[in-house]
Amino acid sequence: MPRREVILPPELDELVSEYEARLRGTRMSQLYRDYAVRMVRKYLAFCVENGLDPRKAQSIMEYQNDMEGVWAATSARTFAYVLSGFFKKVGWPWPLERKEIPRGRPHRRPFYTEEEMELLLETAKRMGPKEYAIVRLARLLGLRRIEIRMLNVEDYQPPHLYIRAAKHGVSRWRRLDEETCRAIEEYLKWRGKRKERALFLSGRRGGRITLRSLTRLLNRVRKEAGLYEKKPWAGFHAFRRGLVTELHKLGVSEKELQEWMGWQTPFMPHEYIRLVPTEVEEKITKVHPIYRRGG
């Protein structure tokens, strides 16, 4: 189902029209001009929907956080370049120190610790069957948002679940634990006899749950658990990184992690394993011959 179009207030709509008119005097191609205007309009619509001031830095960060998984590094830079150009052309001061919104740095690739994942699990269980089933799958299997969205009712063959891989991964069956099966069955009972093929449905409109709805669901859980401010960029991928890191610490080899997560290439575990400096130091000092000698 297509997303409902948000009508901008007259003052914002006028600014977009002014921006579009000024772009016509540049050397940009028509295709890029249309893309830039569409990007700006989506950002402003997001701010209107969520009661945010589009001129604030926090609103820009909230928007990118809401679009988790959509913006790759280049797309993030393009978004910042386009938006900063819009701010300049309509006379708004750019609220960030730099045009580029950083991507790929450690603080932009957060992971949940084992304790944080358990806290989110307990919080989701209190909030409702839908929240619990989704967070349970993220905690158990480290599923991407798109993989959760693509799940169908027939993919659940207890105690197994069929996962359609995204990003050129390997689709696979995975065995679920008893509590996860119970969580899914409670959710199916809660949603009632619906004809939709999708396993998880959107709340108000029905139909297959959207990526944005999944992000908002997790954000609600994170806020309730007190982790939203602590790790503002941590979405579903933070479960994925946390799970891989946890399994690696428990002795699962990188080859085994590759097979379990459905990765085609062997270097992917390196991209996901997150080392905690204090833990590395503790381990090194235990085995390093100089530390062991005490001299």
Phi, psi and omega in degrees: 000127181296148181288139181297130180285134179267129178273122181285148173301152184308321183293323177285321179298322178294321178296320178296319178296320177297317178299314180299319180295321180290330178293334181295338179271007180256179180269007180296147176289159178299322180299315181290323178299316178297320180296316181296316180296319180296321180295316179296317181297321179296319179296313180296322178297321178299317180296319179296315181300325187254009177066035182258151174276114185295347181274352184270146178299321182299326180294321178297315180293322178299319180296313181293324177296321179294331181265025181311133178091344182270319185272111169281178185303313181295318180297323179296317179295320179297317178302313181294321180296314181295313184293320179295325176295321176298314179303315182296317185288334179259004175084020176266137175289136179288122189277352180259158182291326181230158179292323185281127172276116188297138175226152174082358176274163185307318183286348178262000176235064185287160173222154177270138173285169178301319181295320180292321178295321178292323177297316178296323179295314179296320180295314180298324180297324178287334187278328180157164184295326180292311179299318183293316181297317182291314180293325178298317179293322178295320181289319184284316190244353181063041183288144171288163177302314184296327179289324175293317181298323185281353181296136176248161181302319182289348177287343179267104177239085190307133008263028183247157178225134179266127183248120175275115187288149174251170176054046175062024177280191182251121175292147187201158170266140176228138179279134180261154175279168185299320182293323178292320175300317180296321180295318179294317181293325175295321178294317180298322177294320181293321183283344176079186183277086179257146183276347183300140180286328183298142178289310182254130185247153174291150185291298189280317188267344186076186183079174182301137182297143181269163177298319180295321178296323178295317178298317181293323177299312181294323178299321178297318179295317181296321178295317180296326181276352180081021182253355186294315179284325182294318180227078186295339183260004186275109178247214181295328180293337177293328172297317183297314178292320180296319180295314180298317178298316180297313181294322178298317179294333180276001174104005177288129183288162180295326177295319178293322177296320178301316181290317184294320183275351178080028179274143179274333184251144186285346183277351184299322178304326178299326182286338188253333182291126180247120181265136177267119185308318182294324179290322178297315180299316181299318181291317181296317182293339178282330185252340182296129185299325181293315178296321182293328178285338181076018181233000000 
